Structure formats: C-alpha cells, structure tokens
Amino acid sequence: MDVQTWTYIIVGITFLIYISIAIWSRTSSTSEFYVAGKGVSPLANGMATAADWMSAASFISMAGIIAFAGYDGSVYLMGWTGGYVLLALLVAPYLRNFGKFTVPDFIGERYYSTYARLVAVFCALIVSFTYVAGQMQGVGIVFSRFLEVSFEVGVVVGMVIVLFYAILGGMKGITYTQVAQYCILIFAFMLPAFFISFQMTGNIIPQIGMGSTLNDGSGVYLLEKLDTLSRELGFNEYTTGSKSMIDVFCITLALMVGTAGLPHVIVRFFTVRKVSDARKSVGLALLFITILYTTAPAVSVFSKLNLIETVSNKEYSKMPEWFKNWENTGLIKFEDKNSDGIINYINSDRNELIINNDIMVLANPEIANLPSWVIALVAAGGLAAALSTAAGLLLVISTAISNDLVKKILLPKISQKNELIIARFSAFLAVLIAGYFAYNPPDFVAAVVALAFGLAAASFFPAIILGIFSKRINKEGAISGMIVGITLMLFYMIKFKLGWFGDIPPKSEWWFGISPEGFGSIAMLCNFCVSIIVSTLSSPPPNHIEELVNKIRVPE
C-alpha cells in the first residue's frame, strides 16, 4: 500500500481511539471537567503531562531547528528539559498543596484581588492562544502533506477532533486521551530513529549512532561528515555555534522559567490525589520526555545528512517523489536562478533551495526510503503531539473564562450546570480563534511556541515564585509586575517578530543582542524588580495571606 493509504488507516485508528476515550470518560461535573476529579494516578498523569508538554514543537519542529542551527539549537533542549527541574522543585508540589484549579485562581487568592485575577486571566489567554497557534499549524502541515488536503482543511479537521474530546470529556477525557497520544507519539518518533541509525551507522540506538562512524567503510564519523559537508556548502560547521552567549543564555532561561509558568502544564498537577503524587508525576513526566529529547539531536543529524546528500548538486528533474510531494505543500521551494536544472543548495545569494524547518522530522523517513507504514506512523505521531497539547491549552482557555472570569468575578452564584455549559462554549470559541492564528502564524512551529514560553516567563513565573516563597509581596506589586512583564514581551514580540509597527527590524537592532525568543528573560527580570519595589513601597499583605503562604509551603 502507498503512504496515503497507510496514513488514512493509521490516523483513522488513532482518531477512533481518541473519540472512544472521550465518550467513555465524558464528564458531568465541573470537578471532572477542570481537574479530572483529582483521581488520576501518578503514572497516567506523568504520561499525560509528557504528551501535553511535548507539543508539535517537540515532535515536528525541534529536530528541524537543530538540523539547521546545529549547536545553537541545543538551547531548546537545555531550556525545555531544564524547566522541568524548576517545575518539580519550585512549583508543582506547592500549587497542588494550594488545591485550586488554575493559575489565575492561585494568583487571585494569593494576591487577594479581583484585579490580580483579571490580569492573570488575560495573561493565561495570551500565552495559551500563542501556544495553540503553533499546534494547529503543525496539524495543518501533517494533513496537507500526508492526507493530501489543503493546509486549511487540515486545520479544520484537527479543530473538530480536538474540540470533540475536549468538550465532551474535559480534563478527564483529555488526560486519558493524552496517555494514548504519548504512547503513539513516542513510538512514532523512536521507530524511524532506530531504522535510520542502523541504516547509517550499524548501531540501532540513535544516541550511540550519532557519535559513531558511518557504515560505508570510510571510517569517517557521522558528525565529522556533516561538518565537512556544511563547510563545503558555506554553512557554519554543524558542531559550532554562531549565536552570542547572551542570547543563548537568555533563550535557555526563558524556556526554563517559561516551562515552570505554563498554565496548561501546571494544571496537570491539580489532577492527582495528593502532593506526593504531584512530585511523582513530575519525575515520571521528565523521564518520559527525556526519551524523545535525547533522541532529537540524533534525528536532526540523520535528517540533515540525508537531505544534503539527496538534494545538493542534483538534477531537479531526477528528484525522488518525496521532494515533489513536499514541494506541493510549499514547505520546500526550488528556484532555478541560473536555469541549469541543478539544485544549488549553498549558503549565499546563489542558494536555490528554501527549506522549512518543520519538514525535517516528517520527511526524514521518506528521504531514507523507509517503509510506507513507518512514514504514516510518523504522521500519526505528529498529529498526536499537536492535538494533545492543543486540547490541554483549550481547557486552560475555557477554564480561565468559565471558572476564573465568570464564576469568580461576574456570576459567583452561577450553577454548576451553567458553568459547565459556559466552559464548553468557551472551548468552542477558543478553537475557532486558534484556527485563525494557525492560518496566520508568525514563524515556524517551534518559534511560535518559544514565544509562548517567553510570555509565560514574563508574566506568571515571578508572580508564582514570589507568591509561594515571599510573604511580603502584595497585590499592588504582583499586578504591577505582571502588567510590566507581559507588556514588555508583547511589545518586543510585535516589533521584532510580527512587524506590526512597520518592517521587521534586522537582528542588529535587537535590544542587548537578544532575540524575541530570549527576551522573555529580560521581561521576567523586570517583572521581579517591579513586584519587589512596589511591594516594598506599599503596605504589606493582610495576616490571613501570610497564613495562606505558610499553609502552601507546608505539605499535608
């Protein structure tokens, strides 16, 4: 069978699994809709958290970034995994001990202010919509290539599927769907890596294969070969970085603290029975995430070497079928500048090939001539990664509106039934807005997601950390800090990434030489400074807030 037939079969089976779980786990109360009734085991929650966090950026885009950025791409590995250490030590157990549903709920109670809750709701919506745009973009990419439908149709199909199990099952349905999605995405990511590692080096374990010699009898190491080819084509050596140290540091820090401030990840630790289960969940999630993250560098090396050897200085008319298929999606483009029919892939103005980072993982099995069912499995894995995170984000958005805005501020006497209706309607509106952003993304998938981490770092992380570990921070300080942090990050993102103020300025105009992906670190520091200064200059929190902080920091 061809790739498209296999894709229909495998993707169809996985969608059937998701829908069946949603029907089985349909919710009838707000507790089940928001936090799965707080009855999820640490193992299931760890797998669900891993799937929720390993989005389309991790599955589809991260290895592509590393493939083209080489050493510089390691910031994503360090930042996204290091953030889980912060989450495990500084955030998860304390917020679980607090016992509320959401991050805005924590901020509203800790800072004893409706205005603090409103600012937190606004920040949660901004972060979640930015993040979910990257997921729906990933869904559209997979559908447009493997099911041979338009990008727009792919986004719509993904919206319908994720909306079905998010609205019907709430957090309970999402949790057990994400357990299934983790199994699918990790198997889909690892299997091609095993195949290609053995094919290129004779070692079946990708992490070992990446540092091994090629099995062509030359005795040349795989990374050495890639460095040589990169030099010949005018690119930086794969194992050498080009980013400034300050930018590397800021991106890594923004991704780390952004991880510890992401509302859709934090809410997962309200779904377990007790604080110790929250700690176990984080540890298990980190273990499950490590499997993919230690494999991604190997996949990037395999895909980059295969791509160069397949396309560089080759006749366009003799390109294999995979090239033409991806060309139809617009994610790889050949412009024959000298009309010789030869693809000149070179780092200069004579370069004739434009390649989107997001195709590397998805196209890698095709470039390596793996079986059709393996290629289809990768498509199903990419969809699982995107849909699992999209569902978690939609739940954060609907909960922020129904629980934090409507229930806690606008209509405190609303019935549980009506609150559940509003939550589901909010999820419906959210998926429509997410679809719009997917049609108009500011960059490739991982870059969009990195901006969401910067927004979370700039807004939530200081408010959460200071709220847990400082009794002196008051509502005036927290509100001022969040407003300053999110405003700075939004301004920088709009100016240097979206170009809403005119043409996008060149890199030479970045403040302090820091990219938009790393500016969340600067905005976060400003948030900390403003929060502390304003709190110091104003009256301390009331006594019951000090007692609340003590209670949060003492495990049950």
RODO-2510 file (C-alpha; in nm, 4 decimals, decimal comma):
residues 556
     n   res          X          Y          Z
     1     m     0,0000     0,0000     0,0000
     2     d     0,1117     0,3571    -0,0620
     3     v     0,1844     0,6165     0,2047
     4     q    -0,1518     0,7908     0,1745
     5     t    -0,3492     0,4685     0,2242
     6     w    -0,1402     0,3729     0,5260
     7     t    -0,1852     0,7244     0,6653
     8     y    -0,5627     0,7056     0,6359
     9     i    -0,5608     0,3695     0,8149
    10     i    -0,3225     0,4592     1,0995
    11     v    -0,4530     0,8127     1,1553
    12     g    -0,8101     0,6820     1,1368
    13     i    -0,7376     0,4207     1,4041
    14     t    -0,5754     0,6759     1,6349
    15     f    -0,8653     0,9201     1,5935
    16     l    -1,1076     0,6378     1,6722
    17     i    -0,9123     0,5695     1,9933
    18     y    -0,9293     0,9363     2,0955
    19     i    -1,3018     0,9625     2,0293
    20     s    -1,3745     0,6343     2,2117
    21     i    -1,1848     0,7550     2,5191
    22     a    -1,3763     1,0849     2,5110
    23     i    -1,7108     0,9032     2,5021
    24     w    -1,6042     0,6655     2,7816
    25     s    -1,4817     0,9472     3,0044
    26     r    -1,7478     1,2113     2,9393
    27     t    -1,7892     1,4460     3,2333
    28     s    -2,0947     1,5612     3,4253
    29     s    -1,9372     1,7919     3,6881
    30     t    -1,7023     2,0891     3,6896
    31     s    -1,4529     1,8980     3,9072
    32     e    -1,4200     1,6279     3,6422
    33     f    -1,4124     1,8857     3,3630
    34     y    -1,1438     2,1031     3,5263
    35     v    -0,9193     1,8539     3,7116
    36     a    -1,0494     1,5022     3,6287
    37     g    -1,1976     1,4687     3,9773
    38     k    -0,8426     1,4717     4,1232
    39     g    -0,8317     1,0956     4,0778
    40     v    -0,5543     1,0408     3,8212
    41     s    -0,2645     0,8108     3,9148
    42     p     0,0946     0,9475     3,9050
    43     l     0,1870     0,7137     3,6160
    44     a    -0,1068     0,8189     3,3995
    45     n    -0,0575     1,1823     3,4933
    46     g     0,3129     1,1607     3,4101
    47     m     0,2385     1,0258     3,0624
    48     a    -0,0406     1,2780     3,0096
    49     t     0,1849     1,5629     3,1239
    50     a     0,4590     1,4490     2,8863
    51     a     0,2147     1,4408     2,5951
    52     d     0,0607     1,7729     2,6997
    53     w     0,4009     1,9386     2,7098
    54     m     0,5710     1,7644     2,4133
    55     s     0,3779     1,9560     2,1544
    56     a     0,4152     1,9830     1,7799
    57     a     0,7222     2,1943     1,8561
    58     s     0,8960     1,8996     2,0245
    59     f     0,7862     1,6337     1,7767
    60     i     0,7794     1,8175     1,4443
    61     s     0,9941     2,1257     1,4769
    62     m     1,2673     2,0871     1,7387
    63     a     1,4827     1,8374     1,5474
    64     g     1,4363     2,0595     1,2414
    65     i     1,5718     2,3585     1,4328
    66     i     1,8727     2,1569     1,5489
    67     a     1,9239     2,0241     1,1959
    68     f     1,9655     2,3758     1,0557
    69     a     2,1018     2,5602     1,3602
    70     g     2,3346     2,2799     1,4734
    71     y     2,4993     2,3589     1,8048
    72     d     2,2827     2,6698     1,8501
    73     g     1,9721     2,4515     1,8534
    74     s     2,0835     2,2985     2,1819
    75     v     1,9229     2,5920     2,3654
    76     y     1,5836     2,4298     2,3072
    77     l     1,6999     2,1002     2,4529
    78     m     1,8511     2,2655     2,7600
    79     g     1,5681     2,5083     2,8187
    80     w     1,2713     2,2788     2,7715
    81     t     1,4135     1,9925     2,9794
    82     g     1,5773     2,2102     3,2458
    83     g     1,2456     2,3810     3,3041
    84     y     1,1016     2,0602     3,4395
    85     v     1,3570     2,0596     3,7200
    86     l     1,2327     2,4042     3,8235
    87     l     0,8756     2,2850     3,7914
    88     a     0,9388     1,9819     4,0124
    89     l     1,1288     2,1703     4,2835
    90     l     0,9697     2,5134     4,2967
    91     v     0,6156     2,4992     4,1619
    92     a     0,4228     2,1717     4,1268
    93     p     0,4026     2,0451     4,4881
    94     y     0,3215     2,3877     4,6326
    95     l     0,0459     2,4700     4,3874
    96     r    -0,1010     2,1220     4,4369
    97     n    -0,0992     2,1841     4,8105
    98     f    -0,2875     2,5085     4,7462
    99     g    -0,5632     2,2989     4,5881
   100     k    -0,7208     2,5371     4,3355
   101     f    -0,7993     2,4619     3,9720
   102     t    -0,5914     2,7142     3,7801
   103     v    -0,3005     2,9577     3,7880
   104     p    -0,5345     3,2623     3,7813
   105     d    -0,7178     3,1018     4,0744
   106     f    -0,3911     3,0848     4,2698
   107     i    -0,2962     3,4425     4,1823
   108     g    -0,6435     3,5754     4,2635
   109     e    -0,6464     3,4098     4,6073
   110     r    -0,2796     3,4674     4,6948
   111     y    -0,2908     3,8349     4,6000
   112     y    -0,6428     3,8848     4,7420
   113     s    -0,7563     4,0861     4,4424
   114     t    -1,0107     4,0639     4,1625
   115     y    -0,7793     4,2818     3,9512
   116     a    -0,4919     4,0354     4,0015
   117     r    -0,7201     3,7551     3,8854
   118     l    -0,8256     3,9557     3,5785
   119     v    -0,4646     4,0280     3,4823
   120     a    -0,3808     3,6585     3,5286
   121     v    -0,6767     3,5556     3,3101
   122     f    -0,5580     3,7950     3,0388
   123     c    -0,2034     3,6557     3,0583
   124     a    -0,3308     3,2954     3,0502
   125     l    -0,5328     3,3678     2,7356
   126     i    -0,2395     3,5408     2,5618
   127     v     0,0031     3,2577     2,6440
   128     s    -0,2430     2,9831     2,5534
   129     f    -0,3550     3,1338     2,2226
   130     t     0,0081     3,1896     2,1165
   131     y     0,0933     2,8316     2,2083
   132     v    -0,2130     2,6727     2,0487
   133     a    -0,1465     2,8557     1,7200
   134     g     0,1729     2,6518     1,6838
   135     q    -0,0156     2,3271     1,7482
   136     m    -0,2853     2,3886     1,4900
   137     q    -0,0161     2,4957     1,2438
   138     g     0,1506     2,1566     1,2992
   139     v    -0,1790     1,9775     1,2384
   140     g    -0,2230     2,1625     0,9098
   141     i     0,1299     2,0706     0,7957
   142     v     0,0763     1,6979     0,8613
   143     f    -0,2626     1,6879     0,6916
   144     s    -0,1521     1,8895     0,3887
   145     r     0,1327     1,6507     0,3158
   146     f     0,0204     1,3040     0,4148
   147     l    -0,3536     1,3193     0,3515
   148     e    -0,3042     1,5472     0,0502
   149     v    -0,5631     1,8027     0,1531
   150     s    -0,5101     2,1746     0,1784
   151     f    -0,3478     2,3234     0,4873
   152     e    -0,6767     2,4976     0,5707
   153     v    -0,8779     2,1747     0,5513
   154     g    -0,6200     2,0014     0,7729
   155     v    -0,6536     2,2698     1,0386
   156     v    -1,0342     2,2405     1,0320
   157     v    -1,0244     1,8601     1,0719
   158     g    -0,7831     1,8932     1,3645
   159     m    -1,0064     2,1563     1,5235
   160     v    -1,3097     1,9296     1,5035
   161     i    -1,1305     1,6295     1,6563
   162     v    -0,9711     1,8158     1,9456
   163     l    -1,2915     2,0080     2,0133
   164     f    -1,4897     1,6845     2,0351
   165     y    -1,2904     1,5217     2,3105
   166     a    -1,2081     1,8482     2,4899
   167     i    -1,5743     1,9495     2,5168
   168     l    -1,7127     1,6025     2,5875
   169     g    -1,4514     1,4689     2,8278
   170     g    -1,2964     1,7829     2,9777
   171     m    -0,9782     1,7212     3,1779
   172     k    -1,0797     1,3621     3,2458
   173     g    -1,1160     1,2813     2,8767
   174     i    -0,8099     1,4850     2,7824
   175     t    -0,5940     1,3097     3,0433
   176     y    -0,6613     0,9558     2,9239
   177     t    -0,6530     1,0637     2,5604
   178     q    -0,3096     1,2124     2,6251
   179     v    -0,1903     0,8824     2,7745
   180     a    -0,2773     0,7166     2,4428
   181     q    -0,1239     1,0045     2,2486
   182     y     0,2029     0,9775     2,4393
   183     c     0,2311     0,6086     2,3507
   184     i     0,1635     0,6860     1,9845
   185     l     0,3952     0,9865     1,9529
   186     i     0,6923     0,8289     2,1306
   187     f     0,6661     0,5078     1,9260
   188     a     0,6304     0,7124     1,6064
   189     f     0,9357     0,9244     1,6911
   190     m     1,1628     0,6409     1,8043
   191     l     1,0941     0,3757     1,5402
   192     p     1,2287     0,5723     1,2390
   193     a     1,5255     0,6798     1,4519
   194     f     1,6099     0,3140     1,5190
   195     f     1,5753     0,2294     1,1492
   196     i     1,7879     0,5185     1,0215
   197     s     2,0551     0,4855     1,2899
   198     f     2,1062     0,1210     1,1954
   199     q     2,0918     0,2091     0,8252
   200     m     2,3623     0,4786     0,8509
   201     t     2,5940     0,3514     1,1259
   202     g     2,5033    -0,0082     1,2068
   203     n     2,4004     0,0969     1,5621
   204     i     2,0314     0,0605     1,6380
   205     i     2,0418     0,3048     1,9322
   206     p     2,0217     0,6591     1,7847
   207     q     2,2110     0,8285     2,0669
   208     i     2,5075     0,5967     2,0054
   209     g     2,4678     0,6069     1,6285
   210     m     2,5013     0,9870     1,6255
   211     g     2,8560     0,9572     1,7616
   212     s     2,9555     0,6535     1,5528
   213     t     3,1345     0,6044     1,2237
   214     l     2,9418     0,5605     0,9016
   215     n     2,8949     0,2012     0,7927
   216     d     3,0225     0,2685     0,4385
   217     g     3,3697     0,1505     0,5305
   218     s     3,5218     0,5005     0,5203
   219     g     3,5864     0,5152     0,8943
   220     v     3,4523     0,8733     0,8970
   221     y     3,2409     0,9761     1,1940
   222     l     2,8856     1,0834     1,1204
   223     l     2,9259     1,4286     1,2758
   224     e     3,2610     1,4753     1,1020
   225     k     3,0959     1,4038     0,7668
   226     l     2,8193     1,6538     0,8401
   227     d     3,0705     1,9210     0,9430
   228     t     3,2646     1,8662     0,6187
   229     l     2,9553     1,8948     0,4010
   230     s     2,8401     2,2068     0,5890
   231     r     3,1776     2,3766     0,5298
   232     e     3,1744     2,2860     0,1615
   233     l     2,8294     2,4422     0,1221
   234     g     2,9334     2,7605     0,3034
   235     f     2,7344     2,6982     0,6232
   236     n     2,8694     2,7059     0,9773
   237     e     3,0049     2,3751     1,0981
   238     y     2,7221     2,1732     1,2486
   239     t     2,9021     2,1336     1,5816
   240     t     2,9954     2,5047     1,6074
   241     g     2,7621     2,7753     1,7357
   242     s     2,7073     3,1236     1,5916
   243     k     2,4722     3,2791     1,8491
   244     s     2,6078     3,5212     2,1067
   245     m     2,6494     3,3883     2,4596
   246     i     2,3985     3,6387     2,5989
   247     d     2,1309     3,5273     2,3521
   248     v     2,1949     3,1586     2,4222
   249     f     2,1687     3,2249     2,7948
   250     c     1,8501     3,4314     2,7639
   251     i     1,6716     3,1840     2,5352
   252     t     1,7614     2,8933     2,7632
   253     l     1,6486     3,0824     3,0731
   254     a     1,3234     3,1978     2,9092
   255     l     1,2376     2,8423     2,8064
   256     m     1,3221     2,7076     3,1529
   257     v     1,1220     2,9561     3,3576
   258     g     0,8510     2,9615     3,0915
   259     t     0,8077     2,5873     3,1414
   260     a     0,7587     2,6456     3,5142
   261     g     0,4964     2,9095     3,4375
   262     l     0,2878     2,7442     3,1660
   263     p    -0,0748     2,7238     3,2844
   264     h    -0,1645     2,4125     3,0819
   265     v     0,1267     2,2203     3,2384
   266     i     0,0714     2,3456     3,5924
   267     v    -0,2968     2,2498     3,5905
   268     r    -0,1962     1,8869     3,5409
   269     f    -0,0720     1,8713     3,8996
   270     f    -0,4185     1,9503     4,0329
   271     t    -0,5487     1,6241     3,8854
   272     v    -0,3697     1,3906     4,1320
   273     r    -0,4855     1,2946     4,4802
   274     k    -0,2053     1,4396     4,6955
   275     v     0,1162     1,6452     4,6968
   276     s     0,3464     1,3420     4,6863
   277     d     0,1649     1,2269     4,3707
   278     a     0,2359     1,5655     4,2127
   279     r     0,6098     1,5174     4,2760
   280     k     0,5974     1,1653     4,1316
   281     s     0,4096     1,2921     3,8278
   282     v     0,6796     1,5499     3,7519
   283     g     0,9566     1,2911     3,7868
   284     l     0,7793     1,0428     3,5604
   285     a     0,6974     1,3141     3,3062
   286     l     1,0643     1,4157     3,2920
   287     l     1,1609     1,0531     3,2332
   288     f     0,9078     1,0147     2,9513
   289     i     1,0150     1,3463     2,7966
   290     t     1,3844     1,2522     2,8138
   291     i     1,3264     0,9579     2,5799
   292     l     1,2331     1,1941     2,2964
   293     y     1,4665     1,4782     2,3867
   294     t     1,7805     1,2652     2,3944
   295     t     1,6826     1,1210     2,0562
   296     a     1,6044     1,4522     1,8824
   297     p     1,9720     1,5525     1,8269
   298     a     2,0363     1,2184     1,6573
   299     v     1,7287     1,2585     1,4356
   300     s     1,8463     1,6070     1,3382
   301     v     2,1882     1,4753     1,2356
   302     f     2,0424     1,1868     1,0347
   303     s     1,7900     1,4099     0,8568
   304     k     2,0367     1,6887     0,7726
   305     l     2,2961     1,4491     0,6286
   306     n     2,0348     1,2593     0,4283
   307     l     1,8893     1,5843     0,2947
   308     i     2,2223     1,7288     0,1813
   309     e     2,3313     1,4079     0,0112
   310     t     1,9931     1,3760    -0,1606
   311     v     1,9410     1,7290    -0,2955
   312     s     2,2724     1,9170    -0,3152
   313     n     2,4037     1,9482    -0,6738
   314     k     2,1435     1,7026    -0,8016
   315     e     1,9241     1,7375    -1,1105
   316     y     1,5824     1,8729    -1,0227
   317     s     1,4132     1,6512    -1,2828
   318     k     1,5514     1,3409    -1,1083
   319     m     1,4402     1,4334    -0,7571
   320     p     1,2603     1,1494    -0,5757
   321     e     0,8854     1,1540    -0,5170
   322     w     0,9143     1,2831    -0,1591
   323     f     1,0700     1,6075    -0,2846
   324     k     0,7835     1,6783    -0,5238
   325     n     0,5258     1,5902    -0,2557
   326     w     0,6720     1,8361    -0,0050
   327     e     0,7157     2,0950    -0,2796
   328     n     0,3395     2,0816    -0,3320
   329     t     0,2895     2,1887     0,0318
   330     g     0,5060     2,4978    -0,0190
   331     l     0,7385     2,3976     0,2669
   332     i     1,0284     2,3312     0,0312
   333     k     1,0898     2,5529    -0,2706
   334     f     1,3347     2,5322    -0,5622
   335     e     1,4136     2,8441    -0,7645
   336     d     1,6432     2,7713    -1,0596
   337     k     1,8301     3,1029    -1,0625
   338     n     2,0847     3,0059    -1,3288
   339     s     1,8458     2,7850    -1,5312
   340     d     2,0800     2,4845    -1,5301
   341     g     1,8299     2,2414    -1,3767
   342     i     2,0718     2,1655    -1,0897
   343     i     1,9776     2,2300    -0,7280
   344     n     2,2405     2,4588    -0,5787
   345     y     2,1983     2,4326    -0,2028
   346     i     2,4595     2,6752    -0,0732
   347     n     2,4847     2,9485     0,1893
   348     s     2,4995     3,2509    -0,0394
   349     d     2,2775     3,4601    -0,2640
   350     r     2,3089     3,1779    -0,5184
   351     n     2,1129     2,9413    -0,2947
   352     e     1,8220     2,7945    -0,4900
   353     l     1,6564     2,5861    -0,2181
   354     i     1,4356     2,7138     0,0648
   355     i     1,3520     2,4552     0,3289
   356     n     1,1080     2,4993     0,6175
   357     n     1,2414     2,3610     0,9483
   358     d     0,9131     2,1846     1,0132
   359     i     0,9505     1,9249     0,7388
   360     m     1,2685     1,7581     0,8650
   361     v     1,1206     1,5028     1,1072
   362     l     0,8180     1,4333     0,8885
   363     a     1,0178     1,3985     0,5658
   364     n     1,3110     1,2109     0,7214
   365     p     1,1598     0,8578     0,6832
   366     e     1,0756     0,9332     0,3191
   367     i     1,4253     1,0626     0,2447
   368     a     1,5682     0,7437     0,3992
   369     n     1,3319     0,5226     0,1937
   370     l     1,1706     0,3621     0,4972
   371     p     0,8538     0,1505     0,4541
   372     s     0,5284     0,3333     0,3858
   373     w     0,3703     0,2275     0,7151
   374     v     0,6596     0,3856     0,9076
   375     i     0,6108     0,7137     0,7205
   376     a     0,2380     0,7027     0,8012
   377     l     0,3135     0,6291     1,1664
   378     v     0,5250     0,9455     1,1884
   379     a     0,2295     1,1443     1,0543
   380     a     0,0069     0,9956     1,3263
   381     g     0,2715     1,0798     1,5873
   382     g     0,2902     1,4405     1,4730
   383     l    -0,0871     1,4715     1,4966
   384     a    -0,0861     1,3107     1,8429
   385     a     0,1745     1,5605     1,9665
   386     a    -0,0122     1,8612     1,8283
   387     l    -0,3607     1,7539     1,9342
   388     s    -0,2596     1,6529     2,2875
   389     t    -0,1157     1,9957     2,3641
   390     a    -0,3947     2,1785     2,1814
   391     a    -0,6506     2,0011     2,3995
   392     g    -0,4717     2,0993     2,7192
   393     l    -0,4496     2,4601     2,6056
   394     l    -0,8154     2,4735     2,5085
   395     l    -0,9042     2,3518     2,8548
   396     v    -0,6925     2,6275     3,0121
   397     i    -0,8687     2,8866     2,7976
   398     s    -1,2192     2,7562     2,8731
   399     t    -1,1395     2,7234     3,2454
   400     a    -0,9957     3,0746     3,2626
   401     i    -1,3184     3,2107     3,1176
   402     s    -1,5769     2,9917     3,2935
   403     n    -1,4141     2,9475     3,6363
   404     d    -1,1820     3,2449     3,6837
   405     l    -1,3803     3,5105     3,4999
   406     v    -1,7471     3,4092     3,5139
   407     k    -1,7658     3,2029     3,8345
   408     k    -1,5214     3,4005     4,0483
   409     i    -1,5932     3,7538     3,9238
   410     l    -1,9022     3,8068     3,7072
   411     l    -2,1569     3,5480     3,8278
   412     p    -2,0431     3,3983     4,1611
   413     k    -2,3848     3,2341     4,2181
   414     i    -2,3937     3,0535     3,8822
   415     s    -2,4993     2,6884     3,8991
   416     q    -2,2520     2,4098     3,8255
   417     k    -2,4579     2,3058     3,5223
   418     n    -2,4477     2,6526     3,3667
   419     e    -2,0791     2,6907     3,4494
   420     l    -2,0113     2,3667     3,2621
   421     i    -2,2095     2,4954     2,9629
   422     i    -2,0034     2,8164     2,9596
   423     a    -1,6807     2,6150     2,9846
   424     r    -1,7738     2,4072     2,6806
   425     f    -1,8889     2,7100     2,4836
   426     s    -1,5624     2,8865     2,5713
   427     a    -1,3664     2,5893     2,4350
   428     f    -1,5659     2,6133     2,1112
   429     l    -1,4838     2,9822     2,0684
   430     a    -1,1224     2,9196     2,1629
   431     v    -1,0727     2,6577     1,8931
   432     l    -1,2124     2,8957     1,6312
   433     i    -0,9658     3,1673     1,7339
   434     a    -0,6832     2,9107     1,7425
   435     g    -0,7700     2,8114     1,3871
   436     y    -0,7414     3,1727     1,2774
   437     f    -0,3953     3,2055     1,4323
   438     a    -0,2923     2,8804     1,2649
   439     y    -0,3706     3,0378     0,9270
   440     n    -0,1581     3,3432     1,0105
   441     p     0,1433     3,2160     1,2112
   442     p     0,4372     3,4500     1,2808
   443     d     0,7012     3,1798     1,2215
   444     f     0,7647     2,8045     1,2104
   445     v     0,6068     2,5915     1,4834
   446     a     0,8851     2,5852     1,7441
   447     a     0,9498     2,9584     1,7155
   448     v     0,5817     3,0326     1,7809
   449     v     0,5863     2,8016     2,0828
   450     a     0,9093     2,9602     2,2119
   451     l     0,7321     3,2962     2,2138
   452     a     0,4589     3,1436     2,4325
   453     f     0,7263     3,0313     2,6792
   454     g     0,8653     3,3858     2,6833
   455     l     0,5198     3,5242     2,7567
   456     a     0,4721     3,2748     3,0421
   457     a     0,8147     3,3633     3,1833
   458     a     0,7420     3,7354     3,1635
   459     s     0,4002     3,7167     3,3272
   460     f     0,3396     3,4135     3,5506
   461     f     0,6740     3,2864     3,6795
   462     p     0,7602     3,5815     3,9094
   463     a     0,4041     3,6013     4,0449
   464     i     0,4019     3,2288     4,1229
   465     i     0,7506     3,2107     4,2782
   466     l     0,7103     3,5254     4,4858
   467     g     0,3615     3,4158     4,5846
   468     i     0,4954     3,0878     4,7220
   469     f     0,8232     3,1979     4,8815
   470     s     0,7639     3,5587     4,9912
   471     k     0,5098     3,6793     5,2465
   472     r     0,5893     4,0432     5,1729
   473     i     0,4757     4,0586     4,8094
   474     n     0,1355     4,2247     4,7963
   475     k    -0,1342     4,2681     4,5337
   476     e    -0,0004     4,6034     4,4124
   477     g     0,3428     4,4548     4,3464
   478     a     0,2158     4,1406     4,1732
   479     i    -0,0294     4,3269     3,9493
   480     s     0,2302     4,5889     3,8513
   481     g     0,4919     4,3227     3,7806
   482     m     0,2646     4,1100     3,5612
   483     i     0,1472     4,4120     3,3612
   484     v     0,5033     4,5365     3,3034
   485     g     0,6333     4,1889     3,2146
   486     i     0,3604     4,0900     2,9678
   487     t     0,3558     4,4378     2,8094
   488     l     0,7316     4,4389     2,7502
   489     m     0,7264     4,0904     2,5993
   490     l     0,4273     4,1642     2,3769
   491     f     0,5863     4,4871     2,2526
   492     y     0,9158     4,3162     2,1721
   493     m     0,7408     4,0232     2,0027
   494     i     0,5182     4,2509     1,7940
   495     k     0,8074     4,4779     1,6925
   496     f     1,0756     4,2190     1,6113
   497     k     0,8661     3,9163     1,5114
   498     l     0,5323     4,0305     1,3715
   499     g     0,6354     4,3657     1,2268
   500     w     0,3108     4,5406     1,3199
   501     f     0,4991     4,8708     1,3585
   502     g     0,6374     4,8531     1,0052
   503     d     0,9084     4,6352     0,8555
   504     i     1,0648     4,3828     1,0916
   505     p     1,3947     4,5389     1,2123
   506     p     1,7202     4,3494     1,1455
   507     k     1,8976     4,1479     1,4144
   508     s     2,1464     4,4317     1,4616
   509     e     1,8658     4,6319     1,6264
   510     w     1,7763     4,3690     1,8872
   511     w     1,7989     4,5123     2,2389
   512     f     2,1219     4,3929     2,4033
   513     g     2,1575     4,1472     2,1105
   514     i     1,8737     3,9318     2,2484
   515     s     1,6300     3,7584     2,0124
   516     p     1,2484     3,7678     2,0614
   517     e     1,2647     3,4038     2,1784
   518     g     1,5014     3,5049     2,4585
   519     f     1,3559     3,8406     2,5556
   520     g     1,1171     3,6735     2,7997
   521     s     1,4153     3,6543     3,0386
   522     i     1,4563     4,0328     3,0394
   523     a     1,0825     4,0912     3,0775
   524     m     1,0795     3,8394     3,3635
   525     l     1,3584     4,0240     3,5474
   526     c     1,1676     4,3494     3,5044
   527     n     0,8589     4,1771     3,6482
   528     f     1,0583     4,0633     3,9532
   529     c     1,2083     4,4089     4,0096
   530     v     0,8793     4,5952     3,9755
   531     s     0,6953     4,3465     4,2006
   532     i     0,9533     4,3733     4,4782
   533     i     0,9953     4,7511     4,4591
   534     v     0,6226     4,8290     4,4510
   535     s     0,5529     4,5819     4,7329
   536     t     0,8280     4,7370     4,9443
   537     l     0,6867     5,0870     4,8947
   538     s     0,3273     4,9874     4,9761
   539     s     0,1505     4,8231     5,2689
   540     p     0,2165     4,4533     5,3446
   541     p    -0,0452     4,1829     5,2758
   542     p    -0,3045     4,1103     5,5477
   543     n    -0,2371     3,8463     5,8133
   544     h    -0,4564     3,5802     5,6550
   545     i    -0,2404     3,5914     5,3409
   546     e     0,0725     3,5236     5,5488
   547     e    -0,1076     3,2246     5,6989
   548     l    -0,2041     3,1132     5,3475
   549     v     0,1615     3,1273     5,2347
   550     n     0,2637     2,9197     5,5375
   551     k    -0,0027     2,6645     5,4520
   552     i     0,1116     2,6410     5,0893
   553     r     0,4716     2,5697     5,1926
   554     v     0,3885     2,3000     5,4480
   555     p     0,2915     1,9661     5,2830
   556     e    -0,0217     1,7960     5,4038
***
